[in-house]
Amino acid sequence: MERKRALSKRVEELTLDLVRIRSIVGTTDENQISDAIYALFNQMPYWQAHPNKLKQLPFINDPLGRSSVMVEMTGELRPNAKTVILIGHTDTVGISDYGDFKELATEPGALKEVLKSLPLSDDIRADLESDDYLFGRGILDMKCGVAMIIAMMEDLSKRISEWEGNIIFCAVGDEEGNSGGMLSFVPELIDKQKEMGYDYQACVDTDYVAPRYDDDNHRYIYIGTVGKLMPSFYIVGKETHVGQPFNGLDPTQIAGAIILKINKNIAYSDVVEGEVSLPPITLQHRDLKSEYSVQIARAVNLYFNYATHNSTPDQVMEKMLKAAYDAFYDVVCTINERYDIFCKASHIDTKLLPWKARVMSYDELYEAVYAERGEELKQRIEDLKLEMLGDTTIDERLFSQYLVEEVHNLWSDKDPVVIVYFSPPYYPHNYVKGDSDKERRLLETVDAVVKKHKGRRPIINRKFYPYISDLSFVSAPSNERIASLEKNMPAYGSRYTLPIEDMQKLSLPVVNIGPFGKDAHQFTERIEKEYSFKVVPTILYETVLELLKRDKPEQTL
């Protein structure tokens, strides 16, 4: 019991210390927290005695020079190759949402007093007035989770002879951006496995959990994680003067029909073991007309956030091709109906308009243009890639769009068409079904540990951590399933890459055991102290130790 109290107190101390270090994603602030965590481990006796088990791991090709902190530890109870991987991200979203008091965003005490002066909802007001919650940027997402891991490893390092197996922890950055920290860590895990003979059991994250609906008092452990794709649509219409509207085909109307077909439509959700993935939602919709004129737009670009539980890239591509075709066909029918009404009202002869629904994948477009242009197409695309790689204002989404645009512009066929492709990023889902020994061991272990800790609020095991996370990168679909992604993501292999082969080699089950709070990414972001400091750190501790054992004897904190 005394160890539990000490662990709880240490988690709270470390949480507040980490929150006070500003670490906004995509800035050099991330280096400050990386340095601080490295220094924290470096002063602990275990790592002073084993300096080869602590290092800063640079991001691959990062212009900001950011790095993660990688920490290893080996129990001395019995020789054991079993290894648990722990991850936690140290970056946060920005602080502009705090407005005039943004300088207090990382000062939980002062911030709470300022928030009390603001008009807020009854729920937030109740949490402010109680002593149950702490507020601050990153306190929930996810510095408390990182503090849990550090506190656990600090405690275990003092009891190195009492446990077996190995732990690798990586405090990664850029999770809120492009996962540069995790994507640099994955190849390192493969190298470490070859060097040390580690037998990886599972990957454990400690990212936050939150209510899933109003008045939800449950606490959640997620075994598995949601995936994400970005199906995108480059929509080419036929330009016309606004004085001759039926002489052209408005791509914004086609885009609107695609949005109506797909947006928030549960028909495109995955339903697995009674859990439903969030339906797709529009992330961007814009026409590509650069100036004002009375000519309609020629092209529109559109992309969605698409969550997956079991759908693979090839399956999502097929769904999106059909959805785009159906939407395009509906638009053609609607325009013809409206043209007929217009002609009759204007006393002119009516006829069918020339538009035909036509949809193709980026891969199909590329093959069609290559049939016309041959090696010239390859050279033009390579030249454009090199040019864009030198422009830091072009992100991965624009990079892909510009490549689609260039390939289409080189095509002799100028009739209206919808090109379906994938924009970065891609996060594979991880469905822990229990098919392998490691999956079954993880499911059984988490279930047994959680049953011991159900207190005044029920703790529920669920599949699929619902918020995009770095847990996605310790597995990947087969080459056959992922081929559609590589062929239809124009930026892949140049502006955007994934260590797919290493991810496939790891092929690990995952679990998220995180603190509880509310309003991540909002200025009212807050963490509940009792569960986050007293309950879940013990669940994490006992889960890790159980996974590391060769046998299954009882061992608790």
VOGU-3710 file (C-alpha; in Angstrom, 3 decimals, decimal comma):
1> merkralskr> 0,000/0,000/0,000  2,847/2,374/0,807  4,372/1,742/-2,625  1,060/2,573/-4,268  0,840/5,870/-2,400  4,429/6,723/-3,298  3,809/5,885/-6,953  0,662/8,014/-7,015  2,452/10,984/-5,479  5,346/10,646/-7,922
11> veeltldlvr> 3,010/10,503/-10,932  1,363/13,752/-9,831  4,712/15,473/-9,259  6,064/14,425/-12,634  2,841/15,376/-14,403  3,039/18,939/-13,133  6,759/19,135/-13,924  6,204/17,987/-17,507  3,209/20,270/-18,078  5,310/23,287/-17,139
21> irsivgttde> 7,691/22,505/-20,017  6,083/23,903/-23,147  6,377/21,418/-26,028  4,155/22,542/-28,885  4,249/20,176/-31,825  6,263/21,247/-34,839  8,442/23,693/-32,879  11,855/23,550/-31,248  9,997/23,532/-27,911  9,849/19,779/-28,390
31> nqisdaiyal> 13,611/19,619/-27,840  13,217/21,124/-24,371  11,042/18,337/-23,053  13,158/15,670/-24,724  16,246/17,085/-23,014  14,409/17,268/-19,676  13,272/13,630/-19,807  16,737/12,482/-20,839  18,226/14,393/-17,904  15,661/12,890/-15,543
41> fnqmpywqah> 16,634/9,319/-16,420  20,299/10,196/-16,611  20,352/11,143/-12,939  18,771/7,863/-11,801  21,320/5,338/-10,436  20,295/2,492/-12,747  21,025/4,453/-15,916  24,142/5,980/-14,465  25,328/2,393/-14,078  23,997/1,408/-17,529
51> pnklkqlpfi> 24,531/4,449/-19,772  24,178/2,274/-22,893  20,492/1,801/-22,020  19,604/5,487/-22,376  19,871/7,624/-25,477  18,277/10,399/-27,457  16,987/9,073/-30,759  16,957/11,696/-33,556  13,963/11,956/-35,856  14,764/10,840/-39,383
61> ndplgrssvm> 15,360/13,807/-41,729  13,875/16,363/-39,335  14,604/20,043/-40,142  14,028/20,990/-36,492  16,565/18,489/-35,177  14,063/16,912/-32,800  14,687/13,678/-30,965  12,893/11,126/-28,812  14,233/9,579/-25,612  14,735/5,816/-25,679
71> vemtgelrpn> 15,169/3,987/-22,375  15,877/0,300/-21,762  15,775/-1,683/-18,542  16,361/-5,373/-17,762  14,992/-7,206/-14,739  17,374/-9,520/-12,922  14,993/-12,027/-11,307  15,428/-14,642/-14,062  16,889/-14,509/-17,579  13,980/-13,734/-19,861
81> aktvilight> 13,871/-12,417/-23,431  10,311/-11,182/-23,072  10,095/-7,452/-23,691  7,298/-4,941/-23,384  7,411/-1,742/-25,424  6,060/1,410/-23,793  5,356/4,640/-25,676  4,129/8,071/-24,723  4,182/11,325/-26,657  5,659/14,474/-25,203
91> dtvgisdygd> 4,359/17,063/-27,675  1,122/19,022/-27,339  -1,114/21,049/-29,587  -0,696/24,838/-29,501  -1,919/27,298/-26,898  -3,597/29,989/-28,998  -7,026/28,777/-27,864  -6,237/30,154/-24,388  -6,372/33,683/-25,800  -5,136/36,456/-23,515
101> fkelatepga> -4,079/34,010/-20,810  -2,122/31,639/-23,062  1,040/32,211/-21,027  -0,721/30,427/-18,155  -1,668/27,418/-20,272  1,174/25,386/-18,746  0,726/26,680/-15,185  -2,110/24,528/-13,759  -2,494/26,404/-10,483  -2,698/29,906/-11,915
111> lkevlkslpl> -4,718/28,716/-14,899  -7,451/27,271/-12,703  -7,979/30,603/-10,972  -8,229/32,473/-14,279  -10,710/29,962/-15,682  -12,988/30,545/-12,697  -13,586/34,090/-13,932  -14,877/32,927/-17,334  -18,423/32,020/-18,371  -18,272/28,235/-18,691
121> sddiradles> -20,673/25,289/-18,831  -22,044/23,773/-15,641  -19,926/20,652/-16,123  -16,691/22,606/-16,455  -17,661/24,914/-13,606  -18,292/21,954/-11,302  -14,876/20,480/-12,122  -13,221/23,859/-11,544  -14,822/24,306/-8,150  -13,932/20,797/-7,006
131> ddylfgrgil> -10,500/19,541/-6,065  -10,899/16,536/-8,349  -9,410/18,018/-11,537  -6,247/19,728/-12,720  -6,275/21,943/-15,833  -3,538/22,723/-18,351  -2,286/22,235/-21,877  -1,058/18,693/-22,289  -1,954/17,595/-18,785  -4,386/15,080/-20,269
141> dmkcgvamii> -2,973/14,653/-23,776  -0,661/13,211/-22,642  1,877/14,302/-20,068  0,208/12,447/-17,230  0,570/9,258/-19,277  4,279/9,922/-19,790  4,636/10,662/-16,076  3,035/7,296/-15,273  5,661/5,453/-17,308  8,572/7,428/-15,868
151> ammedlskri> 7,357/6,889/-12,309  6,897/3,157/-12,916  10,354/2,761/-14,459  11,939/4,787/-11,680  10,350/2,483/-9,109  11,249/-0,693/-10,995  14,843/0,460/-11,389  15,160/0,432/-7,594  13,832/-3,160/-7,466  15,700/-4,580/-10,402
161> sewegniifc> 16,155/-7,994/-8,769  12,425/-8,442/-8,131  11,166/-8,750/-11,704  12,086/-10,400/-14,988  12,152/-9,485/-18,637  12,907/-6,226/-20,407  11,220/-2,873/-20,905  11,852/-0,418/-23,711  10,279/2,999/-23,329  10,334/5,708/-25,946
171> avgdeegnsg> 9,146/9,229/-25,140  8,280/10,259/-28,689  7,542/13,640/-30,194  5,458/14,846/-33,123  2,499/12,585/-32,340  0,158/15,531/-32,830  1,780/16,149/-36,207  3,228/13,477/-38,483  4,466/10,926/-35,907  8,098/11,619/-36,731
181> gmlsfvpeli> 9,188/10,341/-33,334  7,417/6,999/-33,575  8,397/6,429/-37,188  12,048/6,877/-36,173  11,586/4,497/-33,242  10,166/1,567/-35,250  13,385/0,778/-37,205  15,317/1,088/-33,944  13,111/-1,597/-32,410  14,019/-3,977/-35,221
191> dkqkemgydy> 17,722/-3,221/-34,764  17,441/-3,780/-31,001  15,663/-7,058/-31,526  18,497/-8,294/-33,730  21,143/-7,037/-31,316  19,625/-8,159/-28,001  17,348/-11,034/-28,952  14,311/-9,322/-27,481  11,013/-11,189/-27,722  8,498/-8,357/-28,011
201> qacvdtdyva> 5,188/-9,159/-26,333  3,063/-6,044/-26,839  3,174/-2,301/-27,232  1,582/-0,291/-24,427  0,576/3,356/-24,769  -0,647/5,563/-21,932  -2,557/8,160/-23,916  -5,675/9,685/-22,426  -9,180/8,279/-22,180  -12,323/10,373/-21,980
211> prydddnhry> -16,117/10,072/-21,724  -17,632/8,577/-24,866  -20,994/10,274/-24,403  -22,730/12,742/-22,055  -22,751/11,664/-18,400  -20,453/8,721/-19,143  -18,795/7,702/-15,865  -16,899/4,690/-17,186  -13,139/4,418/-17,413  -11,744/2,595/-20,436
221> iyigtvgklm> -8,836/0,329/-21,285  -8,507/-0,126/-25,059  -6,975/-3,306/-26,470  -6,332/-2,374/-30,086  -6,492/0,924/-31,927  -8,421/2,598/-34,703  -6,829/3,188/-38,092  -7,048/6,167/-40,403  -7,030/6,749/-44,139  -7,509/9,967/-46,086
231> psfyivgket> -9,503/9,145/-49,232  -9,224/12,147/-51,549  -11,020/13,275/-54,687  -9,645/15,421/-57,485  -12,762/16,435/-59,365  -12,516/17,859/-62,879  -15,594/19,478/-64,413  -16,097/21,509/-67,560  -15,667/25,249/-67,263  -18,257/27,660/-68,638
241> hvgqpfngld> -19,398/31,268/-68,371  -22,049/31,793/-65,732  -24,277/33,157/-68,493  -24,317/29,670/-70,048  -24,602/27,423/-66,992  -25,732/24,266/-68,802  -22,754/24,410/-71,170  -20,471/23,392/-68,355  -20,307/20,913/-65,475  -19,670/22,391/-62,050
251> ptqiagaiil> -17,175/20,251/-60,097  -18,348/21,830/-56,843  -21,738/20,215/-57,400  -20,082/16,826/-57,824  -18,017/17,465/-54,703  -21,170/18,365/-52,807  -22,817/15,134/-53,924  -19,789/13,121/-52,800  -19,884/14,869/-49,424  -23,590/14,160/-49,115
261> kinkniaysd> -22,969/10,521/-49,977  -20,028/9,917/-47,605  -19,953/12,527/-44,835  -20,989/11,113/-41,439  -22,536/8,116/-43,191  -22,364/5,070/-40,939  -22,659/2,869/-44,024  -18,892/3,433/-44,358  -18,157/2,565/-40,718  -16,581/-0,717/-39,697
271> vvegevslpp> -18,561/-2,705/-37,147  -16,391/-5,176/-35,259  -17,464/-7,060/-32,129  -20,256/-4,539/-31,631  -17,934/-1,531/-31,857  -18,571/0,965/-34,619  -15,836/3,119/-36,118  -16,583/6,793/-36,485  -18,036/7,550/-39,919  -15,985/9,543/-42,447
281> itlqhrdlks> -15,981/13,310/-42,102  -14,867/16,015/-44,521  -11,508/17,565/-43,660  -11,092/19,775/-46,711  -13,226/20,928/-49,623  -12,008/23,688/-51,902  -12,126/24,658/-55,515  -8,805/25,266/-57,235  -9,724/28,499/-58,965  -7,066/31,060/-58,116
291> eysvqiarav> -8,886/34,272/-59,042  -12,347/35,810/-59,169  -14,074/35,652/-62,533  -17,474/34,768/-63,977  -16,136/31,420/-65,118  -17,042/28,465/-62,924  -14,251/26,461/-61,328  -12,626/23,758/-63,432  -11,442/21,548/-60,584  -12,103/20,859/-56,915
301> nlyfnyathn> -10,137/18,902/-54,319  -11,750/17,121/-51,415  -10,614/14,735/-48,720  -12,069/12,873/-45,764  -10,927/11,478/-42,464  -11,810/7,786/-42,685  -11,544/5,633/-39,537  -11,042/1,874/-39,853  -11,410/-1,120/-37,570  -10,870/-3,826/-40,171
311> stpdqvmekm> -11,117/-2,246/-43,640  -7,807/-2,218/-45,522  -6,659/0,368/-48,100  -7,716/-1,719/-51,072  -11,198/-2,171/-49,613  -11,585/1,516/-48,810  -10,490/2,432/-52,335  -13,204/0,208/-53,804  -15,830/1,774/-51,529  -14,759/5,294/-52,443
321> lkaaydafyd> -14,705/4,591/-56,186  -18,276/3,332/-56,000  -19,415/6,216/-53,777  -17,894/8,763/-56,166  -19,473/7,102/-59,199  -22,909/6,974/-57,575  -22,636/10,630/-56,540  -21,457/11,704/-60,005  -24,280/9,731/-61,647  -26,829/11,413/-59,368
331> vvctineryd> -25,485/14,826/-60,362  -25,782/14,023/-64,071  -29,381/12,896/-63,564  -30,216/16,009/-61,534  -28,678/18,373/-64,103  -30,549/16,727/-66,949  -33,804/16,997/-65,036  -33,196/20,680/-64,320  -32,151/21,380/-67,900  -35,360/19,791/-69,135
341> ifckashidt> -37,406/22,024/-66,824  -35,416/25,089/-67,933  -35,880/24,271/-71,633  -39,617/23,793/-71,273  -39,965/27,006/-69,304  -37,918/28,830/-71,970  -39,815/27,242/-74,891  -36,725/25,725/-76,468  -36,015/22,206/-77,606  -34,676/19,932/-74,900
351> kllpwkarvm> -31,987/17,277/-75,186  -29,767/15,219/-72,942  -26,607/16,988/-71,846  -23,300/15,293/-72,819  -22,060/14,554/-69,283  -21,239/11,011/-68,242  -20,286/9,805/-64,770  -16,633/8,778/-64,856  -14,465/7,805/-61,897  -10,996/6,280/-61,725
361> sydelyeavy> -8,214/5,712/-59,221  -4,931/7,630/-59,349  -3,207/4,408/-60,383  -5,586/4,057/-63,330  -5,030/7,697/-64,297  -1,258/7,262/-64,185  -1,425/4,152/-66,377  -3,651/5,939/-68,911  -1,280/8,908/-69,161  1,778/6,650/-69,245
371> aergeelkqr> 0,264/4,860/-72,244  0,313/8,229/-74,029  3,473/9,849/-72,681  5,706/6,968/-71,644  8,952/7,868/-69,882  8,242/11,576/-70,318  5,558/11,243/-67,649  7,980/9,651/-65,192  10,525/12,405/-65,753  7,960/15,187/-65,393
381> iedlklemlg> 6,698/13,734/-62,134  10,194/13,193/-60,732  11,129/16,771/-61,603  8,018/18,089/-59,883  8,702/15,999/-56,795  12,244/17,359/-56,535  10,998/20,913/-56,941  8,337/20,505/-54,255  10,656/18,751/-51,815  12,625/21,985/-51,661
391> dttiderlfs> 9,539/24,005/-50,654  8,696/23,676/-46,960  5,326/25,401/-47,452  3,998/22,359/-49,328  2,723/19,777/-46,877  2,014/16,129/-47,621  -1,598/16,761/-48,639  -0,723/19,494/-51,143  2,202/17,438/-52,401  -0,204/14,649/-53,347
401> qylveevhnl> -2,754/17,000/-54,859  -0,187/18,752/-57,053  1,030/15,413/-58,386  -2,501/14,322/-59,272  -3,042/17,691/-60,944  0,154/17,389/-62,971  -0,590/13,863/-64,173  -4,099/14,851/-65,192  -2,885/17,976/-66,995  -0,635/15,773/-69,140
411> wsdkdpvviv> -3,580/13,649/-70,269  -5,139/14,333/-73,646  -8,590/13,422/-72,295  -10,165/16,612/-70,904  -13,658/15,295/-70,215  -15,026/15,555/-66,644  -13,707/12,918/-64,287  -13,235/12,177/-60,599  -9,794/10,876/-59,581  -9,801/8,992/-56,274
421> yfsppyyphn> -6,500/8,826/-54,400  -5,090/8,729/-50,872  -3,533/11,683/-49,080  -1,099/11,171/-46,195  -1,067/10,182/-43,412  -1,966/6,538/-43,059  -2,477/4,883/-39,674  -3,105/1,115/-39,810  -5,741/-0,159/-37,397  -4,733/-2,853/-34,921
431> yvkgdsdker> -7,475/-5,383/-34,205  -6,502/-7,671/-31,325  -8,698/-10,689/-31,970  -6,915/-13,330/-29,908  -5,655/-15,239/-32,937  -2,046/-15,490/-31,717  -0,463/-16,465/-28,400  0,648/-12,894/-27,815  -2,822/-11,519/-28,508  -4,424/-14,035/-26,166
441> rlletvdavv> -1,851/-13,313/-23,450  -2,505/-9,583/-23,693  -6,295/-9,988/-23,609  -6,156/-12,368/-20,626  -3,638/-10,254/-18,721  -5,494/-6,975/-19,084  -8,795/-8,621/-18,213  -7,355/-10,178/-15,039  -5,648/-6,985/-13,870  -8,646/-4,751/-14,534
451> kkhkgrrpii> -10,996/-7,048/-12,601  -8,936/-6,411/-9,477  -9,219/-2,647/-9,746  -12,858/-1,903/-10,442  -13,721/0,748/-7,884  -16,518/3,237/-7,491  -16,454/3,851/-11,250  -16,549/0,850/-13,588  -13,500/0,160/-15,748  -14,357/-1,366/-19,126
461> nrkfypyisd> -12,125/-3,167/-21,614  -12,897/-2,159/-25,176  -11,434/-2,691/-28,613  -9,971/0,101/-30,712  -8,546/3,141/-28,987  -10,749/5,753/-30,721  -8,243/8,587/-31,086  -5,506/8,346/-33,707  -2,271/7,330/-31,991  1,235/6,008/-32,504
471> lsfvsapsne> 0,022/2,525/-31,567  -0,821/2,166/-35,266  2,818/1,807/-36,248  3,752/-1,532/-34,663  1,878/-3,548/-37,280  0,782/-3,247/-40,902  -1,397/-5,133/-43,382  0,090/-7,587/-45,849  1,763/-6,360/-49,032  -1,277/-7,440/-51,049
481> riasleknmp> -3,591/-5,345/-48,890  -1,338/-2,316/-48,768  -0,417/-2,228/-52,462  -3,446/-0,067/-53,188  -2,162/2,547/-50,746  1,291/2,743/-52,296  -0,062/2,910/-55,842  -2,717/5,480/-55,056  -0,891/7,782/-52,629  1,139/10,052/-54,954
491> aygsrytlpi> 3,347/11,382/-52,146  4,320/7,907/-50,949  7,987/7,129/-51,283  9,089/10,753/-51,574  7,336/13,296/-49,361  5,775/10,624/-47,181  7,076/7,196/-46,220  6,351/4,542/-43,619  8,665/1,756/-42,407  6,105/-0,773/-43,624
501> edmqklslpv> 8,456/-3,759/-43,662  9,568/-3,095/-40,079  5,964/-2,583/-38,979  5,051/-5,924/-40,528  7,982/-7,617/-38,772  6,860/-6,256/-35,380  3,207/-7,250/-35,860  2,429/-6,637/-32,189  -0,831/-6,453/-30,247  -1,398/-3,115/-28,531
511> vnigpfgkda> -3,173/-1,711/-25,506  -3,815/1,804/-24,239  -3,861/2,186/-20,454  -4,248/5,891/-19,867  -5,411/8,583/-17,444  -8,941/9,955/-17,525  -9,994/13,492/-18,257  -11,999/15,783/-20,465  -11,693/18,296/-23,311  -8,377/17,321/-24,897
521> hqfterieke> -7,241/20,005/-27,377  -9,500/22,587/-25,708  -8,565/25,347/-23,292  -10,599/23,489/-20,651  -8,393/20,381/-20,985  -8,281/18,702/-17,601  -7,445/15,495/-15,817  -9,267/13,686/-13,035  -6,820/13,159/-10,220  -8,152/10,081/-8,404
531> ysfkvvptil> -8,226/7,647/-11,330  -5,269/9,188/-13,145  -2,879/9,327/-10,205  -4,104/6,504/-7,957  -5,778/3,803/-10,038  -4,459/3,587/-13,584  -0,725/3,743/-12,733  -1,178/0,528/-10,735  -3,057/-1,112/-13,602  -0,190/-0,178/-15,926
541> yetvlellkr> 2,425/-1,449/-13,470  0,787/-4,826/-12,911  -0,036/-5,348/-16,596  3,569/-4,793/-17,639  4,959/-7,142/-14,988  2,479/-9,881/-15,884  3,313/-9,658/-19,581  7,011/-10,038/-18,799  6,715/-13,260/-16,822  7,561/-16,643/-18,255
551> dkpeqtl> 4,987/-18,158/-15,908  1,766/-16,766/-14,488  2,255/-16,509/-10,692  0,441/-13,665/-8,960  2,442/-10,474/-8,539  0,949/-7,145/-7,519  2,226/-3,721/-6,608
//
